[in-house]
């Protein structure tokens, strides 16, 4: 038995068992990433698809995903590799690659405009050790690295990764503790701490998916953007207003098919509200 320290859950994992995320296990009394190097999705994507709008615009990036997630978003678009029963079956079929092999694949794609690696699709922080190892080699090869994450991880994980990550898109899924805990199974406090520190370490963009009846009020958007606008760099200088926010439209998916897609006018209106505080606001899925 060993305790995992990646996120707020602090799972006690029995020998050979799995933590809540489905990706971490206990071997010899030590917590290790069972999904290390196990790739379930690999694609060359536009950087803007991550989404990152103000980081190497027009570039392509090799995007890699594994399996496992420490949230339980009922609308997950990647549930087949995150936390569904299918995701656990994926764990048995996933191809294992080394960090060196992944970096070599990225280098072979440079003639097609590839600038580096993006760790995405599932929650990469539940297997952060592979991200660290591959991103370090990627930097040594002259490539850049991006991380697409729910931000539900301890600051010790962030500090271990930060020297090797150039940009992050982090989900700030809402701004109420009820929504984070009751709907997503997460911790708003942990995500806020992660974002605040990440903004001091690398380029950060944020994404908020607008779910009807959950986080679609103007009051919540004002609270969210006021907090973002107040973020500072390591020297205490205000930088939050320049952090890009992507406001995205929800579509019924997975376990949340009890409501219609977000009204497009609602997305555009919340974007107007966000621009009261933030300089760079983008709408998605509209």
N, C-alpha and C positions, 0 to 999 in steps of 0.2 A: 504494500500500500504506500502511495506517495501522494502528496498534495501538489496540484498544478497551480502556478501563480500567474498564468497568462491574463486572466480576466477576473471580474468580481465574483465569479462563481466559486473559485477556490476548490475545485473538485478534488475529492479524495478518491484516487483511482486505484482499484485493486490490481495486483499483478496480472498482466495479460488483458485487463479490461480496458474500457474506453471512457473518457470524460464526456461531459454533456455535449461537446462539440462533435464528437464522433471521430476526431482526428488525432487525439493525443492518448497515449497509452502508458502503461507502467512496465518497465523492463528492469529487472534486477534492483527494484526499489527506487528507480529514477524515472521521472516523467520525460518521455521522448515523443517527438512527432511521428506517429504511425504513417502519416501521409507524406513523409519526406521524399521529395522527388517524384511522387506519384502524380502524373499529369492526366487530367481528364478532359481538358479543353486547351487548344492551342490555335491561335489565329493571328494574322497580320491585320491590324485594325488602324483606322485613322485615329490620331491622338484625340481628336475632338469627341470620339465615341466613348471615351473613358468615364465621364466627360472631363476633358481639360481644354479650356478655350484659350488660355493665356500662357500656355507652355508649349513651345515649339509648334505653333499652329501650322497646319499643312503637312506635318510629318506623319509617318506611319510608325507603329510600335508593335512588337511581337508580344501578344497577350497570352499569359499562361495561367491556368487555374488547376486546382487540385480538388479535394472534397472536404466537407466539414464546415460548420458554422456555429458560433456561440449565441446567435439570436434565433428567434422563431417567428420571423415575419410571415403572417399568413398569406401574403400576396407575393411571395418570393418568385422572381422571374427565373431564377436559376436553381429551383428546388431539386432538380434532378442531380445536382452535384453539391447541394448544400446540406439539407437536413431531412430529406424525405427517405423513405425506405429504399427508393432507387439510388439515392446518394450512397447508402451503405453498400449496395450491390456494386456500385461504381468502384468502391474502395478495393474490391477484389479483382476488378478487371483493369484498373488503371495501369498505364505504362509507366515504369519507373525510369527516370532519366537522372543523370548527374548534373550538378551545376555547370560543369565544363561542357557537357553536351548541349545544354540549353543555351549557353552563351555562344557556342559555335553555330547553332541554328540561327541565332539572332544576327551574327556576323555574315552568314551566307545571304541574309535578306537585305543587307545594306544596299545592293544595287536597285532594290525595289523601294528605296526610301526609308528603310527601317533605321530608327535612331536609337533603339534600345529595347528594354524589357518592361512590361507592365504585369504586375502580379494582381490578379483580378478574378472575376467570375464567381468563385466561392469566397469565403472569408480568408484571405491570405495570412492573417495574423495568428490563426490557430496552428499554422505550420511555419512560424516566423523564422525558424532556424534555416530552412531551405531558402527563403527569401534573402536572408542575410548572406548566405554563402554564394548564391548565384549573383546577387547584386554587387557584391564585392568584386567578383571576377569580371562582371560586366563593366564596371568602372575601370578596371585595369585594362580592359580591351578598348577603352575610349567610347563606350556607350553610356546612355543615360538610363535611369530607372524610375518607374512610377509605381505607386501603390494605390489600389482602389479598395477602400476598407470601410467597415462600419464603425471603426474607432473604438471598439469595445475591447480595450487591452490596457494593461498596466503601463505606467510610464517607464518602467525598466525595460520593457519590450521595445517601446519607442526609442529609447536612448540607444539600445543595441543596434537598431536598424538605421537610425538617422544618418550616420556617416555615409551610408551607401544609397540613400534615396534622395532623388532630386525633386520629386513632386508627388503630392498626394491628392486624391479626391476622396473626401471623407463624408459619409452620410451623417447629416444632422437631421434625423428623420422627423423630428417634431420638437416641441419645446415644453412638453408637460411630462412630469414624472409618471402620471397615470398611463399615458399612451406608451411610454417606453417600457414600463413594467408590466402592465396588464395586456397590451396588444402585442408587443414585440418581444417580451421576455428579456428586456435589457436594463441598462442603467444609464440614465441621462447624465448623472454626475460624472461617471467614468468617461463618457464620450466628450463632455465639455472639457474635462481636464486634459484629455488626449489632444483635442483640437487646439486648445490654448497653447500647449507646449509645441505641437507640430508647427504651428504658425511662427514659432521662433526658430525653427530648424530648417525648413525648406519651403518651396512653393506649395501653397495649399489652396484648393478649391473645395467648395462644399456642395452637397446635393440634398434637396428636400423633396421627397415624393409627397404630393398632396392627395390624401385619401379622404373622400367625401365623408363628412360626419365625424372625422377623427382629428385632423390637424389643419382644417381648411378655413379657420377664422382669421379675420384681419388682426384681431387682438393678439393671437398667437404669433402671427408673422411679425408683428411689430416688436414683440418681446424677443423673438429669435434674432431678428436683425439688429436690435439695439445691443444685444449681448455680443454678436459678432463684431459690430462696429467698435466696440470697446476693447477688442483684443490688442495686445501690444507685442513688440518684439523683445528680445532679451535685454535691450537697453532701456525698456520702458516706453519707447516711442510708439504712439498709436499707429497701427497698421491695418486694423480691422476693416475700415471702410473700403480698402482696396482688395479685400478677399472676394473672389468671384463666388456667386451663389447661383446654382442651377435649380430652378423650380420646375419640377417635372410632373407630368400628368399621369395619374393612376389609371390602370386598366384592370378589370376583374381577372384574377389569376389564382391558381393553386387552391387554397382553402378560403379565399375571400372572393366569392362570386355572388355575394348577397347585395351588391350595389353596382350602380352604373359607373362608367368611366367618369373621371372628373370633368366637370363642365369646363370647356376651353376658356370661357369668359372669366371663370373663377381663377384659373391659372394666370391669365393676363392681369387680372385685378390684383392678385397677390404679388405679382412681379412689380406692379406700380407701387404698392405699399413698401416692398423691399427696397425700392430705389430711393425712398425717403432717407434711408440710412447708408446704403451701399452703392458704390460706383459701378460695379459690374454685375448685372443680374441677367440671367439667360433663362429662357423657357425651353422645355423639352417635351417630346412626345405629343406635340400639338400639330 
